[in-house]
Amino acid sequence: MTARAVWGAAWPVAFAALGMIAAALARAGLADAAGSARVLAASAIGVLAVIAALAGFARRDGPVMRLATPALFGALILWLWEMVVVGLQVPRVLLPAPSAIAAAFSTHLPTLGADFRQTFVRAVIPGYLLGCGAGFAVALAIDRSPFLRRGLLPLGNLVSVMPIVGIAPIMVMWFGFDWQSKAAVVVVMTFFPMLVNAVAGLAEAGVMERDLMRSYAAGYWQTLMKLRLPVALPFVFNALKLNSTLALIGAVVAEFFGTPILGMGFRISTEAARMDLDLVWATITVAALAGSLSFGAIALIERTVTFWHPSFRR
């Protein structure tokens, strides 16, 4: 290995070590903020260099490298966050360190679990299934009837632009303070993305393919099941992935306007008022993990079902 290669591999690690030393000195009160800032800036350069190197490794084949690269990327971001907050002595009220968030997570694990069940299991999942199912069913009806296309699509567009802060209080008055009102907000938020994507997907089949199906004397439902629905699957999965995050956002925001003493939105609003920002960020972490895992699960199902699509070919 040449001296240039050794230096190229060693200098990011050296900068990262400087950041750790600066953070440790700042925590012990042995370094001022200006000195820590200079050293942490150098450390940030090292972290960015490591991230650039990981981006090069990400191009290599192999499932281990494809999974390890984003994991290491996230670990470096968390490490830089910890070094900056501790090294510059950022007040906890403004931004707690990841270590403080992890401590709050482990301390309040039963509370976070109960909030997760109230928000995700009881509100997000039912609302998601109902909203996506209703959107797909209406898309089939619109595809069958031009009259419904002209009448329902503008109404669906009107509903989609209604703000959550306006819908949530109304749903709370209609369905009560429990999970039913939050599920109703999720239905409203997930209905229109599925409707639009499914309608666009059903119209994606080409004219030549449809003429070929008609030449085989295929009816509407045979053409739908064997041609148009497979072609529409990428659009449907696109809506499912989009709705997996919209559903969680809608349920959390809806809990700001009335809920039992459970739920992630209730916990965020309550603990923010108490200035317990560690628990607020721990709740945000639970919501982020739930949304990311949901998105990943749907993406995995999409890859399994639509393996034939050109986007999955090497």
Stockholm file with secondary structure:
# STOCKHOLM 1.0

chainA/1-314         MTARAVWGAAWPVAFAALGMIAAALARAGLADAAGSARVLAASAIGVLAVIAALAGFARRDGPVMRLATPALFGALILWLWEMVVVGLQVPRVLLPAPSAIAAAFSTHLPTLGADFRQTFVRAVIPGYLLGCGAGFAVALAIDRSPFLRRGLLPLGNLVSVMPIVGIAPIMVMWFGFDWQSKAAVVVVMTFFPMLVNAVAGLAEAGVMERDLMRSYAAGYWQTLMKLRLPVALPFVFNALKLNSTLALIGAVVAEFFGTPILGMGFRISTEAARMDLDLVWATITVAALAGSLSFGAIALIERTVTFWHPSFRR
#=GR chainA/1-314 SS CCHHHHHHHHHHHHHHHHHHHHHHHHHHTCSCHHHHHHHHHHHHHHHHHHHHHHHHHTTSCSHHHHHHHHHHHHHHHHHHHHHHHHHTTCCTTTCCCHHHHHHHHHHTHHHHHHHHIIIIIIIIHHHHHHHHHHHHHHHHHHHHCHHHHHHHHHHHHHHHTSCHHHHHHHHHHHHCSSHHHHHHHHHHHHHHHHHHHHHHHHTCSCHHHHHHHHHTTCCHHHHIIIIIHHHHHHHHHHHHHHHHHHHHHHHHHHGGGSCCSCSHHHHHHHHHHTTCHHHHHHHHHHHHHHHHHHHHHHHHHHHHHTTTSGGGCC
#=GC SS_cons         CCHHHHHHHHHHHHHHHHHHHHHHHHHHTCSCHHHHHHHHHHHHHHHHHHHHHHHHHTTSCSHHHHHHHHHHHHHHHHHHHHHHHHHTTCCTTTCCCHHHHHHHHHHTHHHHHHHHIIIIIIIIHHHHHHHHHHHHHHHHHHHHCHHHHHHHHHHHHHHHTSCHHHHHHHHHHHHCSSHHHHHHHHHHHHHHHHHHHHHHHHTCSCHHHHHHHHHTTCCHHHHIIIIIHHHHHHHHHHHHHHHHHHHHHHHHHHGGGSCCSCSHHHHHHHHHHTTCHHHHHHHHHHHHHHHHHHHHHHHHHHHHHTTTSGGGCC
//
